[in-house]
Amino acid sequence: MRQITPNRVHSVDTLRGLSIFFMIFVHFGQSWLNFESLIIFQTFYLIPSYIGGPIFMVIAGVSFSLSAERRKDQGDFRIHVYKRGFLLILMQFFLNLVIFNIYQAWTYEVLILIGVAQIVCYYLMEKSDLFKIVVVLVIIIVVPFLREICGYQVGIYTLFNPVWDFGTFFRGMIVNMPFAIFPYVSYMILGMMIGDSLVRARYEEVKEKEFCKNLLIYGGILILIGYGFRIFNSPIVDSFEEGLHVSVTTGMVMILLSGLYWIEDIKKISLFQPFWLYGQISLTFLVGHHFINKYIFYNLFDILKNLSIYSYLILDVFICVFLLALSYFWSIMDYKFSLDWLMRKLS
């Protein structure tokens, strides 16, 4: 067995950073572009909006597994999971309150999903891969029935339809968009399985090349399964609500991770350093881009729904370069006092 080192997995950080870049690209475009430009922009952000969220959630599952490996001798992983999970949930509610208003404080967003999913993954981590796969399949199968039982409404989003009834809120958190626990907890479960394989590839007598090959094979199978259901008119390409979307997008993430792991962690070639830097401070940028959007470009410059595509792209490139420089210089301080650093300290 190889000696375990504290070195981070570069490809994991790179993929996380790529998802943050996609998030900034899509969110700012939706907020700033005028109506005519937004219609044209739909084509540009089709891929980022389709794959960005799944990348973030699958990589969260991979990171969960890597964290469990690092902490297995400390004996405090359950406490760490609960602390981190509840901190992420509270952070999302605080973010909603500060960015939106008190009426929309109960909007469920991605940090709530990640917080809940971490706790779910903790109770599945010792189970076999077969058991985890069965859990994912059950989730995908029962989602349509859960939506019938919970009164699912297509397109409901509590940012625009805020609810103050706790029963409605929790039913919505279970099945409604944009980041419902079901079926999207499946992303972290599958990510945890990928992370377990990654741990074995790095720290045990399992060849890393085999890990990359398996990711390619199983990723391709998941994509074929998901797209295969098109014959039943399952709208998994056009709709993010369907459970089979998990199969397609997880397969895509696996193929991306396979290629990046080969390049960055096996061949040690740093081709995607900007995304890697984003990935080092992803939580800070996830939260911070909302503050940038509201308190600088909305309140100060009032550019909401006013920009053409050309103006938006210039401004977006400027912000991305600024955040890249910020991440680089912050790395000199080991990201002290960032949200990512604070989360590690508190959990």
Summary of the structure (lengths in Angstrom):
residues: 347
radius of gyration: 19.9
end to end distance: 29.1
largest distance: 58.7
contacts: 1121
relative contact order: 0.16
helix: 75%
strand: 1%
